[in-house]
Amino acid sequence: MPNAPDSSEAIRRFLGQWSPMTRAEGLHLALQSLRDRVEPDRVLACELAWEVHAQGYWSQVRNADGTSYPTEEAYFRDVLGLASWRTAYKRLAVGRMLIMFEEPERSLLRSSIARVGLAKATVVAPAIERLGEWRTWLQCASEMSTVLLQEKVSEALDALPRGHEPSPPGERFRRAVLSAMPDIEAMELVERFFELGKRVVSSPNPIAIFLAGCRECLPEWEFQAARPGPRVDREQKSGFCPRGQKPDGDAQ
């Protein structure tokens, strides 16, 4: 059997494309070339990951050791190679934004995101999703620093820029509730609750929205709690557990 190609030799040949240049210039162009190779695949992974989430496919597959994934978070951390659940959520948001567009526009959008970079794409994805005009937002992403870009997106969405103090009333409470959710489906449920609550309560304060929701549901819960006989656990009925799982955490 022939020997496997020497990795160092492969690297030497790759860098040899820029041999007439200085070492610094060659490495600079090599890094750009590698990014051009990798970034389109990372963007496509966001789109495919969103389908896995939306269809609940993560609960139908097995990991390398043959066991099922206990949660959606564990699945995406493993498959996407991410340490942060928040990063996975941002990637899924890019995928959700992409499916809003039909081909061939979606293909053009994928290529444009790859040129800008996925890091900045996660910043502008909420603006594109809600306001459209993806060419304008990606142009901003290519010209602005991440900090300024986040401020521009926040301003467009009528949101306070991250890290800006003081936070709006109740914002820390909203973030605490979101961070406590077990999966993306639960996070989306909470976000929808607060979004609709703004219109129902006529207040953007998440604490006011939460209290109004408690007042709405407590009479019904008190009535159900007072009824005799066995009751199905409320959490189980609500489907709060991650998709494809039972309340005890076992996959179906």
C-alpha positions in Angstrom: 0.0 0.0 0.0 1.5 3.4 -0.9 2.4 5.7 1.9 -0.2 8.4 2.8 0.9 11.8 1.5 3.0 13.7 3.9 0.9 16.5 5.4 3.9 18.8 5.5 4.6 18.3 1.9 0.9 19.1 1.0 1.2 22.3 3.0 4.4 23.2 1.2 2.8 22.7 -2.2 -0.2 24.8 -1.1 1.9 27.7 0.1 4.1 27.3 -3.0 1.3 29.0 -5.0 2.5 32.3 -3.5 6.3 31.5 -3.5 7.3 34.7 -5.4 6.0 36.8 -2.6 7.3 37.3 0.9 6.4 34.9 3.6 4.1 37.4 5.2 2.3 38.1 1.9 2.1 34.4 1.1 0.5 33.4 4.5 -1.9 36.4 4.2 -3.2 35.2 0.8 -3.2 31.6 2.0 -5.5 32.5 4.9 -7.8 34.4 2.6 -7.9 31.4 0.2 -8.7 29.0 3.1 -11.5 31.3 4.3 -13.0 31.4 0.7 -13.1 27.7 0.7 -14.6 27.2 4.2 -17.0 30.1 4.6 -19.6 29.0 1.9 -19.9 25.6 3.6 -20.4 27.2 7.0 -23.2 29.3 5.6 -24.8 26.3 4.0 -24.5 24.5 7.3 -26.7 27.2 8.9 -29.4 26.6 6.4 -29.3 22.8 6.8 -29.2 23.1 10.6 -32.4 25.2 10.6 -34.2 22.4 8.7 -32.9 19.9 11.2 -34.3 22.1 14.0 -37.6 22.9 12.3 -38.4 19.3 11.4 -37.0 17.9 14.7 -34.6 15.6 12.8 -32.0 15.8 15.6 -34.1 13.4 17.7 -34.2 10.8 14.9 -30.5 10.3 14.5 -27.7 8.8 16.6 -24.2 10.1 17.5 -20.9 8.3 16.8 -21.3 5.9 19.7 -24.8 4.9 18.7 -26.7 6.6 21.4 -29.4 9.2 20.9 -28.8 12.9 21.6 -30.4 13.8 25.0 -31.3 17.4 23.9 -31.3 19.6 20.9 -28.5 21.6 22.5 -26.3 18.6 22.8 -26.9 17.7 19.1 -25.9 21.1 17.7 -23.0 21.4 20.0 -21.7 18.1 18.7 -22.6 18.4 15.0 -21.6 22.1 14.6 -18.7 21.8 16.9 -19.8 24.8 19.1 -19.2 25.3 22.8 -21.9 27.9 23.2 -25.6 27.3 22.9 -26.1 31.0 22.1 -23.7 30.7 19.2 -25.8 27.7 17.9 -28.9 29.8 18.2 -27.3 32.6 16.1 -26.4 30.2 13.4 -29.9 28.8 13.3 -31.2 32.4 13.0 -29.0 32.8 9.8 -30.5 29.6 8.4 -34.1 30.8 9.2 -33.3 34.1 7.5 -32.0 32.2 4.4 -35.1 30.1 3.9 -37.2 33.3 3.6 -35.8 33.7 0.1 -36.4 31.5 -2.9 -33.8 30.4 -5.4 -31.9 31.8 -7.2 -31.9 34.8 -4.8 -31.1 32.5 -1.9 -28.0 31.2 -3.6 -26.9 34.8 -4.3 -27.5 35.6 -0.6 -25.5 32.6 0.5 -22.5 33.8 -1.6 -22.8 37.3 -0.3 -22.9 36.2 3.3 -19.8 34.0 2.7 -17.9 37.0 1.4 -18.9 39.1 4.4 -18.3 36.3 6.9 -20.6 34.4 9.2 -19.7 36.4 12.3 -21.1 39.6 10.9 -24.0 37.8 9.2 -25.3 36.7 12.6 -25.4 40.4 13.6 -27.4 41.6 10.5 -29.6 38.4 10.3 -32.4 39.9 12.5 -32.5 43.1 10.5 -32.7 41.2 7.2 -35.3 38.9 8.5 -37.6 41.7 9.7 -36.7 44.5 7.3 -35.5 42.8 4.2 -33.0 44.8 2.1 -30.3 42.2 2.5 -27.9 43.8 0.0 -28.0 47.0 2.0 -27.3 45.2 5.3 -24.5 43.1 3.9 -22.9 46.2 2.4 -23.0 47.8 5.9 -21.5 44.6 7.3 -18.6 44.7 4.8 -17.9 48.4 5.6 -18.4 48.7 9.4 -16.9 47.2 12.5 -18.9 44.7 14.4 -19.6 47.1 17.2 -20.9 49.9 14.9 -22.8 47.3 12.9 -24.6 46.0 16.0 -25.5 49.6 17.0 -26.9 50.2 13.5 -29.0 47.0 13.6 -30.2 47.7 17.1 -31.2 51.2 16.1 -33.1 49.9 13.1 -34.9 47.3 15.2 -35.6 49.9 17.9 -33.5 47.9 20.4 -30.9 49.0 22.8 -27.4 48.1 21.7 -25.8 45.3 23.6 -23.7 46.4 26.5 -25.4 49.8 26.6 -26.4 50.8 30.1 -28.9 51.3 31.6 -30.9 48.5 30.2 -34.6 49.0 29.5 -36.9 48.1 32.4 -37.3 44.4 32.7 -34.7 43.6 30.0 -32.5 41.7 32.5 -35.5 39.6 33.5 -36.3 38.8 29.9 -32.7 37.6 29.2 -32.7 35.5 32.4 -35.9 33.8 31.3 -34.5 33.1 27.8 -31.2 31.8 29.1 -33.0 29.3 31.3 -34.8 27.7 28.4 -33.8 24.1 27.6 -33.8 24.4 23.8 -34.4 26.7 20.8 -38.1 25.8 20.6 -38.7 26.9 24.1 -36.7 30.1 23.5 -38.9 30.9 20.4 -42.0 30.3 22.5 -40.8 32.8 25.1 -39.8 35.3 22.5 -43.2 35.0 20.9 -44.9 35.5 24.3 -43.0 38.7 25.0 -43.5 40.0 21.4 -47.3 39.5 21.6 -47.4 40.7 25.1 -46.2 44.1 24.0 -49.4 44.6 22.0 -51.7 43.0 24.5 -50.4 44.8 27.6 -49.5 48.0 25.7 -46.1 47.9 27.5 -42.7 46.8 26.3 -41.7 45.9 29.9 -41.1 42.1 30.1 -42.0 42.0 33.8 -45.4 43.7 33.1 -46.0 41.2 30.3 -45.1 38.3 32.5 -47.4 39.5 35.3 -50.3 40.0 32.9 -49.8 36.5 31.6 -49.9 35.1 35.2 -53.1 37.0 35.9 -54.7 35.6 32.7 -53.8 32.0 33.3 -54.1 31.7 37.1 -57.9 31.6 37.2 -57.9 28.7 34.7 -55.1 26.9 36.6 -57.0 27.3 39.9 -60.1 25.8 38.3 -58.1 22.8 37.0 -56.3 22.3 40.3 -59.6 22.2 42.1 -61.0 19.5 39.9 -61.0 16.0 41.4 -59.3 13.0 39.8 -55.9 12.4 38.2 -54.4 15.2 36.1 -51.9 15.1 33.3 -48.8 17.0 34.3 -49.1 20.5 32.8 -45.6 20.6 31.6 -46.1 17.3 29.7 -49.3 18.5 28.1 -47.7 21.8 27.0 -45.0 20.1 25.1 -42.4 22.1 27.0 -39.9 19.2 26.9 -37.5 19.3 24.0 -39.0 17.8 20.9 -38.6 14.1 20.7 -38.1 13.7 24.4 -40.2 12.5 27.4 -40.4 14.5 30.6 -37.7 12.3 32.1 -35.3 13.2 29.4 -35.4 9.9 27.4 -35.6 10.2 23.7 -38.5 8.6 21.9 
